[in-house]
Amino acid sequence: MKFIFDAGVKFCVDIATHRHGCCVLQRCIDHSVGKHRDKLVTEICKHGLFLAQDPFG
C-alpha cells in the first residue's frame, strides 16, 4: 500500500485535477494513517490555491 500513497504524494496535482482524481485522493486520505496521511495532506495543501481554482481540484 505504501507505493500508492507515495504515488499520491508525487502526482497529487495531476490526480486532483483529473475528472475523477479528487475522489481517488479523498479515498487515499480516508485509508491512510500516520506519516502517509501527513505527507499526502501536506503535499495537497502546498498546492491548495491552484487546486481551489481548478474545476476538478
C-alpha distance matrix in Angstrom:
0.0 3.8 5.5 5.4 6.9 8.9 10.2 11.0 13.0 14.6 15.7 16.1 19.8 19.6 17.1 19.2 22.4 21.6 23.2 20.2 17.8 18.7 17.5 14.1 13.9 15.4 12.7 10.0 12.5 13.3 9.9 9.2 11.4 13.4 13.1 10.0 12.3 15.3 14.3 13.5 16.7 18.7 18.1 18.9 21.9 23.1 23.6 24.8 28.4 27.5 25.0 27.6 30.1 28.1 28.7 25.1 23.6
3.8 0.0 3.8 5.4 5.3 6.2 8.6 9.8 10.7 12.3 14.2 14.8 18.5 18.7 16.8 18.8 22.1 21.8 23.9 21.2 18.3 19.1 18.6 15.2 14.2 16.0 14.1 10.7 12.6 14.2 11.3 9.3 10.8 11.8 10.5 7.7 10.8 13.1 11.6 11.5 15.0 16.3 15.7 17.2 20.1 20.8 21.8 23.3 26.8 26.0 24.0 26.8 29.2 27.5 28.6 25.2 23.3
5.5 3.8 0.0 3.8 5.5 5.0 6.1 8.4 9.8 10.3 11.9 13.3 16.9 16.4 14.9 17.5 20.3 19.8 22.2 19.8 16.9 18.3 18.1 14.5 13.9 16.4 14.7 11.5 14.0 16.0 13.4 11.9 14.0 15.0 13.3 10.2 13.0 15.1 12.8 12.2 15.9 17.1 15.6 17.1 20.3 20.6 21.1 23.0 26.3 25.0 23.0 26.1 28.2 26.1 27.3 23.9 22.3
5.4 5.4 3.8 0.0 3.8 5.4 5.2 6.1 8.7 9.9 10.4 11.2 14.7 14.2 12.0 14.4 17.4 16.7 18.8 16.2 13.4 14.8 14.4 10.7 10.3 12.9 11.2 8.1 11.1 13.0 10.8 10.0 12.9 14.7 13.5 9.8 11.6 14.2 12.3 10.6 14.1 16.0 14.4 15.0 18.5 19.3 19.3 20.8 24.1 22.8 20.4 23.4 25.5 23.3 24.2 20.6 19.2
6.9 5.3 5.5 3.8 0.0 3.8 5.4 4.8 6.2 8.6 9.9 9.7 13.5 14.0 12.0 13.7 17.0 17.1 19.3 16.9 13.7 14.2 14.2 11.0 9.3 11.6 10.6 6.9 8.8 11.4 9.7 7.8 10.2 11.5 10.0 6.3 8.1 10.5 8.6 7.1 10.6 12.4 11.3 12.2 15.4 16.3 16.8 18.2 21.7 20.9 18.7 21.5 23.9 22.2 23.5 20.1 18.0
8.9 6.2 5.0 5.4 3.8 0.0 3.8 5.4 5.2 6.2 8.6 9.6 13.1 13.6 12.5 14.6 17.5 17.9 20.7 18.7 15.3 16.2 16.9 13.6 11.8 14.7 14.1 10.5 12.1 15.0 13.4 11.1 13.0 13.3 10.9 7.9 10.3 11.5 8.6 8.1 11.9 12.5 10.8 12.7 15.7 15.8 16.5 18.6 21.8 20.8 19.1 22.3 24.4 22.7 24.4 21.3 19.1
10.2 8.6 6.1 5.2 5.4 3.8 0.0 3.8 5.4 5.0 5.8 7.7 11.0 10.5 9.5 12.3 14.8 14.7 17.6 16.0 12.6 14.2 15.1 11.7 10.6 14.0 13.6 10.5 12.8 15.7 14.5 13.0 15.5 16.4 14.3 11.0 12.6 14.1 11.1 9.5 13.1 14.0 11.5 12.6 16.1 16.0 15.8 18.0 21.0 19.3 17.6 21.0 22.7 20.5 22.0 18.9 17.1
11.0 9.8 8.4 6.1 4.8 5.4 3.8 0.0 3.8 5.6 5.4 5.1 8.8 9.2 7.5 9.3 12.4 12.7 15.4 13.6 10.0 10.9 12.0 8.9 7.1 10.5 10.7 7.7 9.6 12.8 12.3 11.0 13.8 15.0 13.2 9.8 10.3 11.9 9.4 6.8 10.0 11.5 9.1 9.4 13.1 13.6 13.2 15.0 18.1 16.7 14.6 17.7 19.8 17.8 19.2 16.0 14.0
13.0 10.7 9.8 8.7 6.2 5.2 5.4 3.8 0.0 3.8 5.6 5.2 8.6 10.1 9.5 10.7 13.6 14.8 17.8 16.5 12.7 13.0 14.7 12.1 9.4 12.5 13.3 10.1 10.7 14.3 14.1 11.9 13.8 14.1 11.6 8.9 9.6 10.0 6.8 5.1 8.4 8.7 6.1 7.7 11.0 10.9 11.3 13.5 16.7 15.6 14.2 17.4 19.5 18.1 20.2 17.4 14.7
14.6 12.3 10.3 9.9 8.6 6.2 5.0 5.6 3.8 0.0 3.8 5.9 8.3 9.0 9.6 11.5 13.6 14.7 18.1 17.3 13.6 14.7 16.7 14.0 11.9 15.4 16.1 13.1 14.3 17.8 17.4 15.4 17.3 17.4 14.7 12.1 13.3 13.5 9.9 8.9 11.9 11.6 8.3 10.1 13.2 12.2 12.1 15.0 17.6 15.9 15.0 18.6 20.1 18.4 20.7 18.1 15.7
15.7 14.2 11.9 10.4 9.9 8.6 5.8 5.4 5.6 3.8 0.0 3.8 5.6 5.3 6.0 8.5 10.2 11.0 14.5 14.0 10.4 12.0 14.2 11.8 10.3 13.9 15.0 12.6 14.2 17.5 17.5 16.2 18.8 19.5 17.2 14.3 14.7 15.4 12.3 10.1 12.6 13.0 9.5 9.8 13.3 12.6 11.4 14.0 16.4 14.1 12.8 16.5 17.7 15.5 17.5 14.8 12.9
16.1 14.8 13.3 11.2 9.7 9.6 7.7 5.1 5.2 5.9 3.8 0.0 3.8 5.5 5.1 5.8 8.4 10.0 13.1 12.5 8.7 9.2 11.8 9.9 7.6 11.0 12.7 10.7 11.5 15.0 15.7 14.5 17.0 17.9 16.0 13.1 12.6 13.3 10.8 7.9 9.6 10.5 7.2 6.5 10.1 10.2 8.8 10.8 13.5 11.7 9.9 13.3 15.0 13.2 15.1 12.4 9.9
19.8 18.5 16.9 14.7 13.5 13.1 11.0 8.8 8.6 8.3 5.6 3.8 0.0 3.8 5.4 5.1 6.0 8.6 12.0 12.5 9.2 9.6 12.9 11.9 10.0 13.0 15.3 13.9 14.5 17.8 19.0 18.0 20.5 21.2 19.3 16.7 15.9 16.2 13.7 11.1 11.9 12.2 8.8 7.4 10.4 9.9 7.2 9.4 11.2 8.7 7.4 11.1 12.0 10.1 12.5 10.5 8.0
19.6 18.7 16.4 14.2 14.0 13.6 10.5 9.2 10.1 9.0 5.3 5.5 3.8 0.0 3.8 5.6 5.5 6.5 10.2 10.9 8.0 9.8 12.8 11.4 10.6 14.0 15.7 14.5 16.0 19.0 19.8 19.3 22.1 23.3 21.4 18.4 18.0 18.8 16.2 13.4 14.8 15.5 12.1 10.9 14.1 13.6 11.0 13.0 14.5 11.5 10.0 13.6 14.0 11.2 12.9 10.5 9.4
17.1 16.8 14.9 12.0 12.0 12.5 9.5 7.5 9.5 9.6 6.0 5.1 5.4 3.8 0.0 3.8 5.5 5.4 8.5 8.0 4.6 6.8 9.3 7.6 7.3 10.7 12.1 11.3 13.1 15.8 16.5 16.5 19.7 21.3 19.9 16.6 16.0 17.5 15.3 12.0 13.5 15.1 12.1 10.4 14.0 14.5 12.1 13.4 15.5 13.1 10.6 13.8 14.8 11.9 12.8 9.6 8.7
19.2 18.8 17.5 14.4 13.7 14.6 12.3 9.3 10.7 11.5 8.5 5.8 5.1 5.6 3.8 0.0 3.8 5.5 7.9 7.8 4.7 4.6 8.1 8.0 6.8 9.3 11.8 11.6 12.4 15.0 16.6 16.7 19.6 21.2 20.1 17.1 15.7 16.9 15.3 11.8 12.2 13.9 11.4 8.7 11.7 12.8 10.1 10.5 12.5 10.4 7.3 10.2 11.6 9.0 9.9 6.7 5.0
22.4 22.1 20.3 17.4 17.0 17.5 14.8 12.4 13.6 13.6 10.2 8.4 6.0 5.5 5.5 3.8 0.0 3.8 6.5 8.2 6.4 7.1 10.5 10.9 10.4 12.8 15.2 15.2 16.1 18.6 20.3 20.5 23.4 24.9 23.7 20.7 19.4 20.3 18.6 15.3 15.5 16.8 14.0 11.4 14.0 14.4 11.1 11.6 12.5 9.6 7.1 9.9 10.0 6.6 7.5 5.1 4.8
21.6 21.8 19.8 16.7 17.1 17.9 14.7 12.7 14.8 14.7 11.0 10.0 8.6 6.5 5.4 5.5 3.8 0.0 3.8 5.6 4.8 7.1 9.6 9.7 10.6 12.9 14.6 15.0 16.7 18.7 20.0 20.7 24.0 25.9 24.9 21.6 20.5 22.1 20.3 16.8 17.6 19.3 16.5 14.1 17.1 17.7 14.6 15.1 16.2 13.4 10.8 13.3 13.3 9.7 9.3 6.3 7.7
23.2 23.9 22.2 18.8 19.3 20.7 17.6 15.4 17.8 18.1 14.5 13.1 12.0 10.2 8.5 7.9 6.5 3.8 0.0 3.8 5.8 7.4 8.9 10.1 11.7 13.2 14.7 16.1 17.7 19.0 20.6 21.9 25.3 27.6 27.0 23.7 22.3 24.1 22.8 19.1 19.5 21.7 19.3 16.5 19.2 20.3 17.2 17.0 18.0 15.4 12.5 14.1 14.1 10.5 8.7 5.8 8.6
20.2 21.2 19.8 16.2 16.9 18.7 16.0 13.6 16.5 17.3 14.0 12.5 12.5 10.9 8.0 7.8 8.2 5.6 3.8 0.0 3.8 5.7 5.7 6.8 9.2 10.4 11.3 13.0 14.9 15.9 17.3 18.9 22.4 25.0 24.7 21.3 19.9 22.2 21.1 17.4 18.0 20.7 18.6 15.8 18.8 20.4 17.8 17.5 19.1 17.1 13.7 15.4 16.3 13.0 11.4 7.8 9.7
17.8 18.3 16.9 13.4 13.7 15.3 12.6 10.0 12.7 13.6 10.4 8.7 9.2 8.0 4.6 4.7 6.4 4.8 5.8 3.8 0.0 3.8 5.3 4.9 6.3 8.6 9.8 10.5 12.4 14.1 15.4 16.4 19.8 22.0 21.5 18.0 16.8 18.9 17.5 13.9 14.7 17.2 14.9 12.4 15.7 17.1 14.7 14.8 16.9 14.9 11.6 13.9 15.2 12.1 11.6 7.9 8.2
18.7 19.1 18.3 14.8 14.2 16.2 14.2 10.9 13.0 14.7 12.0 9.2 9.6 9.8 6.8 4.6 7.1 7.1 7.4 5.7 3.8 0.0 3.8 5.4 5.2 6.2 8.7 9.9 10.6 12.3 14.4 15.3 18.4 20.7 20.4 17.3 15.3 17.3 16.5 12.8 12.7 15.5 13.8 10.7 13.5 15.6 13.3 12.6 14.8 13.5 9.8 11.4 13.4 11.0 10.5 6.8 6.3
17.5 18.6 18.1 14.4 14.2 16.9 15.1 12.0 14.7 16.7 14.2 11.8 12.9 12.8 9.3 8.1 10.5 9.6 8.9 5.7 5.3 3.8 0.0 3.8 5.5 5.0 6.3 8.7 9.9 10.4 12.4 14.2 17.6 20.3 20.6 17.4 15.4 18.0 17.8 14.0 14.2 17.4 16.2 13.4 16.1 18.6 16.7 15.8 18.3 17.2 13.5 14.7 16.9 14.5 13.4 9.8 9.9
14.1 15.2 14.5 10.7 11.0 13.6 11.7 8.9 12.1 14.0 11.8 9.9 11.9 11.4 7.6 8.0 10.9 9.7 10.1 6.8 4.9 5.4 3.8 0.0 3.8 5.4 5.2 6.3 8.8 9.8 10.7 12.2 15.8 18.6 18.5 15.0 13.7 16.5 15.8 12.2 13.3 16.4 14.9 12.8 16.1 18.1 16.6 16.5 19.3 18.0 14.5 16.5 18.6 16.0 15.6 11.8 11.5
13.9 14.2 13.9 10.3 9.3 11.8 10.6 7.1 9.4 11.9 10.3 7.6 10.0 10.6 7.3 6.8 10.4 10.6 11.7 9.2 6.3 5.2 5.5 3.8 0.0 3.8 5.4 4.9 6.2 8.5 9.9 10.4 13.6 15.9 15.7 12.4 10.7 13.1 12.4 8.7 9.6 12.7 11.4 9.2 12.5 14.6 13.5 13.4 16.5 15.7 12.3 14.4 17.0 15.0 15.3 11.8 10.2
15.4 16.0 16.4 12.9 11.6 14.7 14.0 10.5 12.5 15.4 13.9 11.0 13.0 14.0 10.7 9.3 12.8 12.9 13.2 10.4 8.6 6.2 5.0 5.4 3.8 0.0 3.8 5.4 5.1 6.1 8.7 10.0 13.0 15.6 16.2 13.3 10.8 13.4 13.8 10.3 10.1 13.7 13.4 10.8 13.3 16.2 15.3 14.2 17.4 17.2 13.6 14.8 17.7 16.1 16.0 12.6 11.2
12.7 14.1 14.7 11.2 10.6 14.1 13.6 10.7 13.3 16.1 15.0 12.7 15.3 15.7 12.1 11.8 15.2 14.6 14.7 11.3 9.8 8.7 6.3 5.2 5.4 3.8 0.0 3.8 5.4 4.9 6.1 8.5 11.9 15.1 16.0 12.8 11.1 14.4 14.8 11.5 12.2 15.8 15.5 13.6 16.4 19.0 18.4 17.8 21.0 20.6 17.1 18.5 21.3 19.4 19.1 15.5 14.5
10.0 10.7 11.5 8.1 6.9 10.5 10.5 7.7 10.1 13.1 12.6 10.7 13.9 14.5 11.3 11.6 15.2 15.0 16.1 13.0 10.5 9.9 8.7 6.3 4.9 5.4 3.8 0.0 3.8 5.4 5.3 5.9 9.6 12.4 12.8 9.3 8.1 11.5 11.4 8.4 10.0 13.3 12.9 11.8 14.8 17.1 16.9 16.9 20.4 19.9 16.8 18.7 21.6 19.8 20.2 16.6 15.0
12.5 12.6 14.0 11.1 8.8 12.1 12.8 9.6 10.7 14.3 14.2 11.5 14.5 16.0 13.1 12.4 16.1 16.7 17.7 14.9 12.4 10.6 9.9 8.8 6.2 5.1 5.4 3.8 0.0 3.8 5.5 5.2 7.9 10.5 11.3 8.6 6.0 9.1 10.1 7.3 7.5 11.2 11.8 10.5 12.7 15.5 15.8 15.2 18.9 19.1 16.1 17.5 20.8 19.6 20.2 17.0 14.8
13.3 14.2 16.0 13.0 11.4 15.0 15.7 12.8 14.3 17.8 17.5 15.0 17.8 19.0 15.8 15.0 18.6 18.7 19.0 15.9 14.1 12.3 10.4 9.8 8.5 6.1 4.9 5.4 3.8 0.0 3.8 5.8 8.2 11.6 13.4 11.0 8.5 11.9 13.4 11.0 10.9 14.6 15.5 14.0 15.9 19.0 19.2 18.3 21.8 22.1 18.9 19.9 23.2 22.0 22.0 18.7 17.1
9.9 11.3 13.4 10.8 9.7 13.4 14.5 12.3 14.1 17.4 17.5 15.7 19.0 19.8 16.5 16.6 20.3 20.0 20.6 17.3 15.4 14.4 12.4 10.7 9.9 8.7 6.1 5.3 5.5 3.8 0.0 3.8 6.8 10.5 12.3 9.6 8.4 12.2 13.3 11.4 12.4 15.8 16.5 15.7 18.0 20.7 21.1 20.7 24.4 24.4 21.3 22.7 25.9 24.4 24.6 21.1 19.6
9.2 9.3 11.9 10.0 7.8 11.1 13.0 11.0 11.9 15.4 16.2 14.5 18.0 19.3 16.5 16.7 20.5 20.7 21.9 18.9 16.4 15.3 14.2 12.2 10.4 10.0 8.5 5.9 5.2 5.8 3.8 0.0 3.8 7.1 8.5 5.9 5.1 8.8 10.0 8.8 10.2 13.1 14.0 14.0 16.1 18.5 19.5 19.5 23.2 23.5 20.7 22.4 25.6 24.5 25.2 21.9 19.7
11.4 10.8 14.0 12.9 10.2 13.0 15.5 13.8 13.8 17.3 18.8 17.0 20.5 22.1 19.7 19.6 23.4 24.0 25.3 22.4 19.8 18.4 17.6 15.8 13.6 13.0 11.9 9.6 7.9 8.2 6.8 3.8 0.0 3.8 6.5 5.8 5.1 7.8 10.0 10.0 10.8 13.2 15.0 15.5 16.9 19.2 20.8 20.7 24.5 25.2 22.8 24.2 27.6 26.9 27.9 24.8 22.3
13.4 11.8 15.0 14.7 11.5 13.3 16.4 15.0 14.1 17.4 19.5 17.9 21.2 23.3 21.3 21.2 24.9 25.9 27.6 25.0 22.0 20.7 20.3 18.6 15.9 15.6 15.1 12.4 10.5 11.6 10.5 7.1 3.8 0.0 3.8 5.5 5.5 6.3 8.8 10.2 10.9 12.2 14.4 15.7 16.5 18.4 20.7 20.8 24.6 25.5 23.5 25.1 28.5 28.1 29.5 26.6 23.8
13.1 10.5 13.3 13.5 10.0 10.9 14.3 13.2 11.6 14.7 17.2 16.0 19.3 21.4 19.9 20.1 23.7 24.9 27.0 24.7 21.5 20.4 20.6 18.5 15.7 16.2 16.0 12.8 11.3 13.4 12.3 8.5 6.5 3.8 0.0 3.8 5.5 4.9 6.0 8.5 9.9 10.3 12.1 14.1 15.1 16.3 18.8 19.5 23.2 23.9 22.3 24.2 27.4 27.0 28.8 26.0 23.0
10.0 7.7 10.2 9.8 6.3 7.9 11.0 9.8 8.9 12.1 14.3 13.1 16.7 18.4 16.6 17.1 20.7 21.6 23.7 21.3 18.0 17.3 17.4 15.0 12.4 13.3 12.8 9.3 8.6 11.0 9.6 5.9 5.8 5.5 3.8 0.0 3.8 5.5 5.3 6.2 8.6 10.0 10.9 12.4 14.3 15.6 17.4 18.3 22.0 22.2 20.3 22.5 25.5 24.7 26.2 23.2 20.5
12.3 10.8 13.0 11.6 8.1 10.3 12.6 10.3 9.6 13.3 14.7 12.6 15.9 18.0 16.0 15.7 19.4 20.5 22.3 19.9 16.8 15.3 15.4 13.7 10.7 10.8 11.1 8.1 6.0 8.5 8.4 5.1 5.1 5.5 5.5 3.8 0.0 3.8 5.5 5.1 6.0 8.3 9.9 10.6 12.0 14.2 15.8 16.0 19.8 20.4 18.2 19.9 23.2 22.6 24.1 21.1 18.3
15.3 13.1 15.1 14.2 10.5 11.5 14.1 11.9 10.0 13.5 15.4 13.3 16.2 18.8 17.5 16.9 20.3 22.1 24.1 22.2 18.9 17.3 18.0 16.5 13.1 13.4 14.4 11.5 9.1 11.9 12.2 8.8 7.8 6.3 4.9 5.5 3.8 0.0 3.8 5.5 5.3 5.9 8.5 10.0 10.4 12.2 14.6 14.9 18.6 19.6 18.1 19.7 22.9 22.9 24.8 22.3 19.0
14.3 11.6 12.8 12.3 8.6 8.6 11.1 9.4 6.8 9.9 12.3 10.8 13.7 16.2 15.3 15.3 18.6 20.3 22.8 21.1 17.5 16.5 17.8 15.8 12.4 13.8 14.8 11.4 10.1 13.4 13.3 10.0 10.0 8.8 6.0 5.3 5.5 3.8 0.0 3.8 5.6 5.2 6.1 8.6 9.9 10.7 12.9 14.2 17.7 18.2 16.9 19.1 22.0 21.6 23.8 21.3 18.0
13.5 11.5 12.2 10.6 7.1 8.1 9.5 6.8 5.1 8.9 10.1 7.9 11.1 13.4 12.0 11.8 15.3 16.8 19.1 17.4 13.9 12.8 14.0 12.2 8.7 10.3 11.5 8.4 7.3 11.0 11.4 8.8 10.0 10.2 8.5 6.2 5.1 5.5 3.8 0.0 3.8 5.5 5.3 6.2 8.6 10.1 11.3 12.2 15.9 16.0 14.1 16.5 19.4 18.6 20.5 17.8 14.7
16.7 15.0 15.9 14.1 10.6 11.9 13.1 10.0 8.4 11.9 12.6 9.6 11.9 14.8 13.5 12.2 15.5 17.6 19.5 18.0 14.7 12.7 14.2 13.3 9.6 10.1 12.2 10.0 7.5 10.9 12.4 10.2 10.8 10.9 9.9 8.6 6.0 5.3 5.6 3.8 0.0 3.8 5.5 5.1 6.1 8.6 10.1 10.0 13.8 14.7 12.8 14.4 17.7 17.6 19.5 17.1 13.8
18.7 16.3 17.1 16.0 12.4 12.5 14.0 11.5 8.7 11.6 13.0 10.5 12.2 15.5 15.1 13.9 16.8 19.3 21.7 20.7 17.2 15.5 17.4 16.4 12.7 13.7 15.8 13.3 11.2 14.6 15.8 13.1 13.2 12.2 10.3 10.0 8.3 5.9 5.2 5.5 3.8 0.0 3.8 5.5 5.1 6.3 9.0 9.7 13.1 14.2 13.3 15.1 18.1 18.4 20.9 19.0 15.3
18.1 15.7 15.6 14.4 11.3 10.8 11.5 9.1 6.1 8.3 9.5 7.2 8.8 12.1 12.1 11.4 14.0 16.5 19.3 18.6 14.9 13.8 16.2 14.9 11.4 13.4 15.5 12.9 11.8 15.5 16.5 14.0 15.0 14.4 12.1 10.9 9.9 8.5 6.1 5.3 5.5 3.8 0.0 3.8 5.4 5.1 6.9 8.8 12.1 12.2 11.4 13.9 16.4 16.2 18.9 16.9 13.4
18.9 17.2 17.1 15.0 12.2 12.7 12.6 9.4 7.7 10.1 9.8 6.5 7.4 10.9 10.4 8.7 11.4 14.1 16.5 15.8 12.4 10.7 13.4 12.8 9.2 10.8 13.6 11.8 10.5 14.0 15.7 14.0 15.5 15.7 14.1 12.4 10.6 10.0 8.6 6.2 5.1 5.5 3.8 0.0 3.8 5.4 5.4 6.1 9.7 9.9 8.3 10.6 13.4 13.2 15.6 13.6 10.0
21.9 20.1 20.3 18.5 15.4 15.7 16.1 13.1 11.0 13.2 13.3 10.1 10.4 14.1 14.0 11.7 14.0 17.1 19.2 18.8 15.7 13.5 16.1 16.1 12.5 13.3 16.4 14.8 12.7 15.9 18.0 16.1 16.9 16.5 15.1 14.3 12.0 10.4 9.9 8.6 6.1 5.1 5.4 3.8 0.0 3.8 5.3 4.7 8.2 9.7 9.0 10.2 13.2 14.1 16.7 15.4 11.6
23.1 20.8 20.6 19.3 16.3 15.8 16.0 13.6 10.9 12.2 12.6 10.2 9.9 13.6 14.5 12.8 14.4 17.7 20.3 20.4 17.1 15.6 18.6 18.1 14.6 16.2 19.0 17.1 15.5 19.0 20.7 18.5 19.2 18.4 16.3 15.6 14.2 12.2 10.7 10.1 8.6 6.3 5.1 5.4 3.8 0.0 3.8 5.7 8.1 9.0 9.6 11.5 13.6 14.5 17.7 16.7 13.0
23.6 21.8 21.1 19.3 16.8 16.5 15.8 13.2 11.3 12.1 11.4 8.8 7.2 11.0 12.1 10.1 11.1 14.6 17.2 17.8 14.7 13.3 16.7 16.6 13.5 15.3 18.4 16.9 15.8 19.2 21.1 19.5 20.8 20.7 18.8 17.4 15.8 14.6 12.9 11.3 10.1 9.0 6.9 5.4 5.3 3.8 0.0 3.8 5.7 5.5 6.1 8.6 10.3 10.8 14.2 13.4 9.8
24.8 23.3 23.0 20.8 18.2 18.6 18.0 15.0 13.5 15.0 14.0 10.8 9.4 13.0 13.4 10.5 11.6 15.1 17.0 17.5 14.8 12.6 15.8 16.5 13.4 14.2 17.8 16.9 15.2 18.3 20.7 19.5 20.7 20.8 19.5 18.3 16.0 14.9 14.2 12.2 10.0 9.7 8.8 6.1 4.7 5.7 3.8 0.0 3.8 5.5 5.1 5.9 8.6 9.9 12.9 12.4 8.7
28.4 26.8 26.3 24.1 21.7 21.8 21.0 18.1 16.7 17.6 16.4 13.5 11.2 14.5 15.5 12.5 12.5 16.2 18.0 19.1 16.9 14.8 18.3 19.3 16.5 17.4 21.0 20.4 18.9 21.8 24.4 23.2 24.5 24.6 23.2 22.0 19.8 18.6 17.7 15.9 13.8 13.1 12.1 9.7 8.2 8.1 5.7 3.8 0.0 3.8 5.5 5.1 6.4 8.9 12.2 12.8 9.6
27.5 26.0 25.0 22.8 20.9 20.8 19.3 16.7 15.6 15.9 14.1 11.7 8.7 11.5 13.1 10.4 9.6 13.4 15.4 17.1 14.9 13.5 17.2 18.0 15.7 17.2 20.6 19.9 19.1 22.1 24.4 23.5 25.2 25.5 23.9 22.2 20.4 19.6 18.2 16.0 14.7 14.2 12.2 9.9 9.7 9.0 5.5 5.5 3.8 0.0 3.8 5.5 5.3 6.5 10.2 10.8 7.9
25.0 24.0 23.0 20.4 18.7 19.1 17.6 14.6 14.2 15.0 12.8 9.9 7.4 10.0 10.6 7.3 7.1 10.8 12.5 13.7 11.6 9.8 13.5 14.5 12.3 13.6 17.1 16.8 16.1 18.9 21.3 20.7 22.8 23.5 22.3 20.3 18.2 18.1 16.9 14.1 12.8 13.3 11.4 8.3 9.0 9.6 6.1 5.1 5.5 3.8 0.0 3.8 5.3 5.1 8.2 7.8 4.4
27.6 26.8 26.1 23.4 21.5 22.3 21.0 17.7 17.4 18.6 16.5 13.3 11.1 13.6 13.8 10.2 9.9 13.3 14.1 15.4 13.9 11.4 14.7 16.5 14.4 14.8 18.5 18.7 17.5 19.9 22.7 22.4 24.2 25.1 24.2 22.5 19.9 19.7 19.1 16.5 14.4 15.1 13.9 10.6 10.2 11.5 8.6 5.9 5.1 5.5 3.8 0.0 3.8 5.6 7.8 8.5 5.8
30.1 29.2 28.2 25.5 23.9 24.4 22.7 19.8 19.5 20.1 17.7 15.0 12.0 14.0 14.8 11.6 10.0 13.3 14.1 16.3 15.2 13.4 16.9 18.6 17.0 17.7 21.3 21.6 20.8 23.2 25.9 25.6 27.6 28.5 27.4 25.5 23.2 22.9 22.0 19.4 17.7 18.1 16.4 13.4 13.2 13.6 10.3 8.6 6.4 5.3 5.3 3.8 0.0 3.8 6.5 8.7 7.2
28.1 27.5 26.1 23.3 22.2 22.7 20.5 17.8 18.1 18.4 15.5 13.2 10.1 11.2 11.9 9.0 6.6 9.7 10.5 13.0 12.1 11.0 14.5 16.0 15.0 16.1 19.4 19.8 19.6 22.0 24.4 24.5 26.9 28.1 27.0 24.7 22.6 22.9 21.6 18.6 17.6 18.4 16.2 13.2 14.1 14.5 10.8 9.9 8.9 6.5 5.1 5.6 3.8 0.0 3.8 5.5 4.9
28.7 28.6 27.3 24.2 23.5 24.4 22.0 19.2 20.2 20.7 17.5 15.1 12.5 12.9 12.8 9.9 7.5 9.3 8.7 11.4 11.6 10.5 13.4 15.6 15.3 16.0 19.1 20.2 20.2 22.0 24.6 25.2 27.9 29.5 28.8 26.2 24.1 24.8 23.8 20.5 19.5 20.9 18.9 15.6 16.7 17.7 14.2 12.9 12.2 10.2 8.2 7.8 6.5 3.8 0.0 3.8 5.8
25.1 25.2 23.9 20.6 20.1 21.3 18.9 16.0 17.4 18.1 14.8 12.4 10.5 10.5 9.6 6.7 5.1 6.3 5.8 7.8 7.9 6.8 9.8 11.8 11.8 12.6 15.5 16.6 17.0 18.7 21.1 21.9 24.8 26.6 26.0 23.2 21.1 22.3 21.3 17.8 17.1 19.0 16.9 13.6 15.4 16.7 13.4 12.4 12.8 10.8 7.8 8.5 8.7 5.5 3.8 0.0 3.8
23.6 23.3 22.3 19.2 18.0 19.1 17.1 14.0 14.7 15.7 12.9 9.9 8.0 9.4 8.7 5.0 4.8 7.7 8.6 9.7 8.2 6.3 9.9 11.5 10.2 11.2 14.5 15.0 14.8 17.1 19.6 19.7 22.3 23.8 23.0 20.5 18.3 19.0 18.0 14.7 13.8 15.3 13.4 10.0 11.6 13.0 9.8 8.7 9.6 7.9 4.4 5.8 7.2 4.9 5.8 3.8 0.0
